[in-house]
Amino acid sequence: MNIEKIYIGGWFQRTTLQLSEIYDFVREGTSQLKLDKNKLKKMKDDLELVNVEYGIDGLEFIMLTTISGIHVKIFEDGLIVLNDGNVNEFSLFQDIEALAAYYEKKLSPALTYLFSLGAPIPKELANIETVYPYFIVLNNAKEDQIQALLSRTDKQKYFDFKNKHYDVVRGNKYYFINNKTNDSHQVERYIEEQIFIREFKGQLHRYLNLHRIIWEKIDEVKESASVRGKDIIAFSSKIDGYRKTVNLIDSRINQMNTYIKTREKIAKSDNNLIESLDLIGYRYETLINTVSYMQQIWAMTKNYLNQAAKLFDDLESSITEKSLDSLTIVTSMGVGASLIDLFTESAPSFSSFGILYFFILAFIGYAAKKIMKRISENRKYEISDIEYDKNIK
């Protein structure tokens, strides 16, 4: 059985401006930003590139070739597709691991550092372990050979798809594509779109899960019947942290509509994808609808977060007001002591007893202030908010 190539890939929002920055980096190991020049040079050398090309195929892209024969295609919208043709049936899984290792340990860290300045990636997304779809392209393989490969990998077939150019058998993490002609470009275009769609959907799913996590974290705070005064500032800080994350993700989601619509337009005008559009074409519309849904979900999350922030701002104001009341009491004690001095004949003079009297008053004032602060910190403040039935979805 002849295995032509293996493919993996990923996607994260980029633009043609960032593609130009990548182009400068892979050619010269430089950047116009204030990054460590030595680190940039080392990361560029670690990529082991022997050829760099710039092209246009619907979208602008950069094609990289490494010493070991790995090919990397980076598109202006952020899609990255890697393939390796130096594979065989007996070392297939080692070859897949080597290709994934190049992506994870060399290419991805280099791009991460290149774009390390500016708006950050939310920490909830920064270290997510991605399970890549592995695409294994075969050349005129027999049905039993494909089934044998499937049994060594996913063991379960999710679906299959056939046209006159290639057949597709998909497991969970593995796609087996049997190329029945010598036209590998059609196969590659299908793989590119599948990687984009799968990564696009996966990113939306992560955003949905983050919405759930953040909503529940806010609920944990707001659903308490009461909260100690000393904990309110800590809760407010948490709310501010959630707000930063929500704003970052909200911006990312709003960008996604442009990417999916551009991909849809290019795919539907690409002759290499005509026969596979019956399989993947409807997914563009589905993903556009999903983006719209996510925009509404995050708008709700932002509103809920703002309500929580206002709630704790009001509680902080209440604590400040009570602290001022405590300070007034302490001040009144001092004024009272002064009045005693004025209206009694036994006012202490500058003597050992006078000094002792001064320290007694100071201690009383200090103790009163500490007691009032402790009472304020441990006072239970009621959290009043509208209750919702969470069983209604």
N, C-alpha and C positions, 0 to 999 in steps of 0.2 A: 504494500500500500504506500502510495506517494503522498507525503504531507508537504504541501507547497509552503505555507506560512502559518505563523501564529500571530494573533493581534491582541493587544490590550489598549485601554485608553481611559481618559477622564475628561471632565469639563468643569470649568469655573469661569464666571463672567470676565471677559477681557474685551479690549477694543483694538482697533488698528493702531492706535497710539502706542499701546503696550506691545503690540507685535513688533513695531519698529525698535522699541527698547530691547526686546529679545534678540532681534536681528543684530544690533550693535554688540550685544553681549556675546553671542555665539561666534561672531566673526573676530572680535578683538578683545573680548574679556573685559569690556569697559562699560561704564554707565555715567550719565550726566549728573546723577544724584550723588549725594555725599555718603557713599558706601566705601567700605574698606577695599582699596585697590588690590592689595595682595590676596585678600579672600576671594574677590571676583575672579582674579587670574587663576587661582587654584581651582575654583569650581568649574571654570571654563575648561581648564586642562583635564579635569577629572571626567568630563563628558567624552573625551577621546574622539573628537570629531575629525573626519577626513574630508568632509564635503558639506557645504552650506549653500542652499539655493532658495531663491525667493520667487514665488509664482502666484498665479490667480486661476482659480477654478470655481467660479461662483463667488467665493470668498478669497481674500488674500491669505497666503499661507507661507510657512517656511518649511523646507524639507532638509533634515539633517541626516547624515550617514556616519556611523561610528566605525572604528577600526574592526570591531567584531562582526560588522554587517547588519547591525540594528538600524532600522530606518524610523525616524521620528517626523511626524507631520503636525505642525502647530498652526491652527487657524486663527484668524483675527478675532473670532468670537470666543476664543478660549478652549475650543476642542483640541485635545491632544490625542493622537493615535500613533501607537508604536507597533512595528512588526519586525519579525525576524524570519528569514528564509532558510537559515542554516539549522534545520531541525530534521529529526527522523522519528520514526515510531518508537524506537527503543529508548531514546533519551527525551521523550516528549515532555514529561513533567519537570525534569531538570531544566529543560530549555525554557519552559514557561516561568519557572521560578527565577531563572537568570534574567529574563526579560522584565519581570515584575520588580526584581531587585534593582535593575538599572533605573527604572522609573522612580522607585521609592527612595533610593539611597543616593542617586546622582542628579537626575533631572529635576525632580520635584523640589529637593532642598535648594538647588540653584535658583529656580524660579521664585521660590518663597523668599529667599534673601533679596533677589533683584527687586521684588515688589514689597519689601518689608517696611517702607516708609508710606505715610499717608493713612487713610482710614483703615483701621485694623479689621481683621476677620474676627467675629465674635468667638470668644474662647470656647464656647460650647460647640463650635464647628471646627476649630483649629486642629484638633487631634483625633478626628473621627477616622476609625479604621475602615477603609473602603474595601468591599469585596468586588473585585473587578469581574466583568464578564470576559471569559477567555474564548476567543474565536479561533477555531482550528480549521484551516482551509485545506481540503483534500482535493486530489486530482483524479477524477473518474473512479472513485472508490465504489466498491460493491456494497449493497445493502447490509450484508452480514458483517462487513468490516466496520461500517459505521456503528452498527449495534454493539459490536465488540468494544469499540472505543467508549461508547456511552455506558456500557456496563462497568468499565474501569473508572469512570468518573462520577457522574450524577446518578446513574443507575435508573433514573426515571425520566421519561420523555414528557416534556410539557406540551410541545406542539411540533409539527413539521410543516414545511412549506416548499412547494416545487414550482419551478418555471423552466423554460427551455434552456436557460443558461446555467442555473445552479439550483441545488436542493439544500434546504436548511432543516436540520434537526436540532432542537433546542432542549437542553436540560435546564438545570437551575443556574449554575455558574458557567456552563460550557455551551457554546454554539458550535455545531459541526456543519460546515458548509462544503458541499461537494461541487466543485467547479467542473461543469460538463463541457466547457469550451475553453479556448485559449485566451478569452477576454477576462483578464483578472481585474480590470478597472471597474466593471459592474459589481463584482463581488466586494471590492474595496469600498465603493460608494455605499453599498448596503450596510457594511460594517460600520462606516463612519456615522451614518444616521442612527443606527441602532445604539451605538455608544452614546451619542448625544441625547437621544430620547431617554435611554435608561438613566443616564447621569442627571438629566434635567428632572425627571420624575423622582429620582432618589433624593435630590436636593430639596425639592418641595416637601417630600415626606419628612425629612429631617426638620424642616421649618414647622411642619404641623406638630411633630413631637415636641419641639421646643416651646411652641405655644401652650401645649398641655402642661409641660413642666413648669413654665413660668406662671401660668394661671393658678396651678395648684400651690406653688410657693407663696403667691400673694394671698390665696385663700387661707393657708396655714396661719398667716399673721392676722388677717382680717376676721377670721371666724372665731378667734379667741374672745371669750366674754369680756376679758379685761387684760390689761398689760401693765407691768410695772413701769414707773416713770423712767428709771435708769435704762430700760430696754428700748425706749421709744426712739432714741437717736440711732441705735444699732439697726432697728427695723427701717428707719428712714434711709439709712445708708444702703441697705439691701434693695429698697425700692428704687433708689437712684441708680444702682448697678443694673437692675432689671430694665430700667428705662433706657439706659445706654444700649444694652443688647437689643431691645425691641426696636429702637430707632435705626440701628445698623441693619438689622434683618429686614425691616420694612423697606429700606432703600434698596436692598438686594432684590427683594421680591418685585418691586416696582420696575426694576430694570429687565426682569425676565420676559415680560411680554414682547419686548422688541426682539430679543434673541429668537424666540420660538416662531414668531411671524416671519422673520427673515429666513430662517431655516425652511419653513414651510414653502415659502415662495420659490426658493432656489430648488428644493426637492421636486416640486411639481413642474418645473421647467427643465429638469434634467432627464434626458433620454435614457440614461443609465439606470434610472430608478422607476421607470414606467411600470415594469412588471411587478415590482415589489410594493408599489404604492397602495395596492389593494390590501396589503398586510399592515403597512406602517402609516399610510396616509391619514386614516381617521384619528390616529393618536395625536397628531398636531392639534386638531380641534379640541380633543379631550384635554390636552395639556393647557391650552389657552383658557379653557373653562376652569381648570384647576387653579391656574394662576389667579384668575378673577376671584375664585372662592377664597384663596389664601389671602388676597388683599383685604377682603372683608373680615376674615378671621383676625388678622393683625390689627385692623382698625378697631375692632372690638377690644383686643388685648390692650392697645394703647389707651383707649378710653377707660378701661378697668384700672389700668396702672395709674392713670392720672387721678382717678377717684381715690385710690389708695394713698397716693402721695398727698393729696389735699387733706385726707383724713388725719394722717400723721403730722402734717404741718399744723393743723388745728390743735392737736394734742400737745405739740411742742410749745405752741403759743400759750396753752393753758398752764403748762409747767413753768414757763417764764413768768407768767402772771402770779402764780403761787410763790415763786421764789422771791419776787419783789415784795409780796406780802410778808414773807419771812424776814426779809431785810428790814422792812419797816418796823417789825416787832423788836428786832435787835437794836435798831436806831432809837426806838422809843425808850428802851431800857437805859441807853446811854444818856438820853435827855433826862430821864427820871433821876439818874444818879447826880447829874449836874444840878437839878432843882433841889435835891437834898442838901447839896453843898451850900446853895444860896440861902435857904430858909431854915437851916438848923445851925445852932451854935456849936454843934459837935463835929463840924466839918473837919476832916483830918488835915493836919498841917504837913509841911515838908519834913517828915520824920520817918522813922522806920515803920511806924504804923500807917502813915500816909502812903508810903510805897507799897506796903502790903495791901492796903485798901485798893490802890490802883490796879494791882495784879489780880485781885479778886474780881473787880469789875470787868477787867479784860477777859478773864477766864469765863465768867458768866456769859459775856457777850459771845465769845468763841464757841462755848458749849451750846448756847441757844441756837447759833447759826448752824452748827453741825447737826443738832437734833432736828432742826427744821429741814435741812437738806436730806437727812436720812428719811424723814417722814415723806418728803416729796418724791424721793427715789422709789420708795416702797409702796407709795400710794397706788391703788388700783384705779386705772382710768378705763372707763367703759368705751368699747368700740361699737358705735352704732352705725349700722349700714343696712341697706336693703338686702333681704335674703332671697335667694333664687332656688328654685327646685332643680337640682342638678341631674335629676333623672329624666328630664325632658331634653331630648337631643334634637 
